[in-house]
């Protein structure tokens, strides 16, 4: 009886905690359909004008395209460098690996505003502010630890004897890695690439420092919509992102269920 009561109370606690975390996010949904240029809640009327405004305003579309391109490019760079770094770390001693890991983790340990200020000063001298390459480099460096950590964890469980077996059969080192090791650590690589993409997509502080009117990312545009204006378009954008994330999560869960069923069937 106590066990059932405990489970019931635990379920209520989890449900209330989940609701408390999700409720503030869901507020943007009705706000995105307001018919007035305000953030009054609840809205006095409903309209889809802010969704139309997003898809017809070149500034919003440009910011969206910029974010997608920068996030994709920086995730690709961070993944390539991160996988190479994680593989190289396996060849160092435990003591040296700890020092190098600490250096790699610096971008997520140092406050973002300090990193942004330093990058801004350097980029001014290199003429990289408001530059696509500058954005990609900044976001890739910031995302590097997010790639190294899951890839290194995947490599820790990988049997390196398989690479030796591939080499004994005549496979060059690169081919052996691509055909033997990479498929085994693919989940870690995919997780790192996803984290790198999300990091770039969500990055605001450094983007505020190095962006210019001709090259602005979506987070900066959203920030400006709150700080400099009252534009409910940001609620429409937030709602669309929320729906997109929910769909991605559902697709991943569905794929995992299919994979589990196949593994059980096998």
N, C-alpha and C positions, 0 to 999 in steps of 0.2 A: 504493500500500500504506500509506504514511504517512497519507494522507488518511483512509482507512478506519479505521485505528487511532485517529487523532485523534477522528473522529466517534464511535467506540465509547467511548472514554474520556470524551468530553464527555457522551455519553448516560448513562453510569454516574454521572458527577458530578451531572448534573441530576436523575437519579432519586434519588440519595442525599439531595440537598438538598431535593427535594420531600417525600421520606419524613420527613426531619428536621423539616420545617415542619408536616406533617399529623399525624404520629404523636401528639404531645401532645394535639391536638384530638380524635383518635379514642379516646383513653383514656376519655373521658366516656361513650362508648357502652356498654361492658360495665358500668361503674359505675352506669349508670342502671337496670340490671336486678338490682342486688344485693338480697338478701333481708334484709340487716341495715342498721341505722342507722349506717353507717360508710363510710369511703372506702378500705377495704382493697382492695388490688389484688394478685392477681385475687380476685374475689368468691368467698366460700365456697359461696354458693348463688344462685339466680336467681329473680326475681319481678318482676311488673309493678306492684307496689304503689305505687311512687313516681309512675308515670304516673297512676294512679288518684287518688293524693293531690293531684296538681296540679289535675286537673279537678274535684275535689270540695272543694277548699279555697278559700273565698271570698277569702282574702288573695292567693293566687296569681292567681286569675281577675281580681280587681280591678286588680292590678298590670299584668297583660297588657292589659286593656281601656284602662287609663290610658295606657300606653305607645303603643298603637295610635292612640288619639285625639290625644294630644299630638304624636306624630311626624307624623301626617297634617296636622294643623292648622299646625304649625310649618313643614313642608315647603311647604305652600301659601303661607303668608305669605312665607317666604324666597324662593320662586320668583317671586312677583309683584314683590316689592321688588328682588330681584336682577336680573330681566330689565329692569325700569325703570332701575336703576342702570347696567347694562351699556350700555343704549341711550343714556342721558344721557352716559356717559363718551366716547362716540364724537364728541360735539360739542365736547369740550374740546381744548385744545392738548396736544401730547405731554408738555410739562413739567407742566402742571396735572393731566393724567391720571395721571402717575406719582405725584404727591403724594396724589391721591385714592385711587388703588389701594393705596398704603401704608397709608392710614387704614382702608380696607375690610379689609385683610389682618390688622389688629391682633388680632382674636379668635383667629386660629390661630397668631399669633406670641407672644402673651403666655401664660405658664404658666397652665394651667386653674385651679389652686388660687388664684392671685391674682385672676382674674376671678370665681371663685366667692365668695371672701371679700368682694369689693366688691359683688357682686350681693346677697349676703346682708344686708349692712349697709343698702343702699338699700331692699331689699324689706321689711326690718323696719319702716322708717319709712312705707312705702307699704302695709303690710298685704297684701303679695303672696306671702309665704311659704306654701307649701302651697296655692297658688292655681293653677287651670288656666291663667288668662291669664298669670300670672307664668312658668309653665313654658314656654308657647308663645313668649312674648316672648324669654326667655333662649335657648331652642334655636334660634329663628329668627335671632337676632343671630349666634349662633355658627356657623350654617350659611350665612350670607349670602356669605362669600367662596367657599364651595364651589359656589355658584350663579353668582356673577359671573364666575369664571374660565372655566368652559366656555362660558358664553353669550357672553362677550367674544371668546373664541377663534373661535366660530362667526360672530359679527358681522364679525370681521376679514376673513373670506373672502367676505362677502356684498357683492354689487354694489349700492351705494346708488342707482345710476341706475334700478333697477327701481322704487324708491319714487317717484322723479321722474316716471317714465312713468305710474305709477298716479295720481299727483296731476294730471298733465296730462289724464287721462281723466275727471277730476272726483271722484276718491275722496278723502274727508277723510283727514287724517293717521292717525287711529286705525284707520280701515277699511283704509287702504293697508298699515299695519304688520301688522294681523291677517291680511290676505288674501295679502300678498306676502312680507313679511319673516319672519313667524312660522313658516310652513311650511318656509322655508329653514334656519332656525336651530333647528328642532324637536329634532334630536338633541342639541344643546348644552343646550337647555332641559330635556329629559327626563333627561339625565345630571345636571344640577344638581339637579333635583327628587329624583332617586334618592339622590344624595349627601346632600342635606338630610335626607331621611327616615332614612337609615342613621345620620347624625350624631345625630339626636334619639333614635333607638331605642337607640343605644349609649352615650349620655351618662350618666356616673355622677357625676363630681366635683361639678358644679354641682347635680345632683339631690340629692346627699347633703346639701348645705347648705340647700336650699329646700324639701325634702320634709317632709311631716308624716304621721302615722299614717293620716289620712283620705285622703291623696293621695300614693301611693307608686308609682314606676315599676318596671318589671320589673328593670332593672339594679340598683336599690337593694335590691329584694327578694332578688335573687341574692347581692348582697354581704352582706346580713344573714344569709342562710342559711349563709354560710361564716364570717363574723366572730363571730356570736353563737350559732351552733348548728351541729350536724352533721346537715345535712338533705340526703340524696341526691336530693331532689326537684330540686335545682339541676342535677344531672347529667341528669335526665329532660328538664328544660326546655332545657338546652344541646343535647341530642341532637335534640329536635324542631326547634329553630332551625337546627341544622346540616342536617337533612333538608330544611327549607323553603328554605334558601339554595341547596342543591344543586339542588333542583327548579327554582328560579327561573333559575339559571345554565343548566341544560339547556334550559329553554324559550327563553331568549334565544339560545343557540347554535343551536337548531333553527330559530328564526325567521330568524336571520341566514343560515343555509344556504338556507332557502326563498327569501329575498330575493335571494341571489346567483344561485340557479338561474333565477329570473324575469328578472333583469337580463341573464344570459347568453342566455336564450331570446329576449329582446327584441333 
